[in-house]
Amino acid sequence: MSTLYLVMAMRLPGFNAAAVQPHRDFLDALRAAGQLHLTGGFSDGSGGAYVLCNVGSLAEAEAIVARDPLVTMQASELHVHEWLTR
């Protein structure tokens, strides 16, 4: 199995709901490119997570996440983790 990257997205105070649809479009583009394994929101509305696949390195995953509208619109704080699954 290739390396996976877990992206945790936690909403910031004053969350900008206008970022939601651009974020979903961003994820759709990642899925179309074969780089999105799984995504979903937390039931308490505090944020969500997604799993990147077919990405060459942690640095590349971080560069992808930096383009996420949740980041560019300053709606959420995102953290990328190299995920050792089994």
Residue pairs with C-beta under 8 A, 6 or more apart in sequence:
1 85
2 53
2 54
3 55
3 82
3 83
4 37
4 51
4 52
4 53
4 82
4 83
4 85
5 51
5 52
5 53
5 55
5 58
5 61
5 80
5 81
5 82
5 83
6 49
6 51
6 80
6 81
6 83
7 49
7 50
7 51
7 52
7 61
7 65
7 68
7 78
7 79
7 80
7 81
8 47
8 49
8 78
8 79
8 81
9 47
9 48
9 49
9 50
9 68
9 70
9 76
9 77
9 78
10 46
10 47
10 76
10 77
10 78
11 45
11 46
11 47
11 75
11 76
12 74
12 75
12 76
12 77
15 75
15 76
16 73
16 74
16 75
17 75
18 73
19 69
19 70
19 73
19 75
19 76
22 69
22 73
23 68
23 69
23 70
23 75
25 69
26 67
26 68
26 69
27 36
27 39
27 50
30 36
30 50
30 52
30 64
34 53
34 54
35 52
35 53
35 54
35 55
35 64
36 50
36 51
36 52
36 53
37 50
37 51
37 52
37 53
38 50
38 51
39 48
39 49
39 50
39 51
40 48
40 49
40 50
41 47
41 48
42 48
42 49
47 76
51 83
52 61
52 64
52 65
52 80
55 61
55 64
58 80
58 82
61 80
61 82
62 80
65 71
65 78
65 80
66 72
68 78
69 75
70 76
70 78
71 78
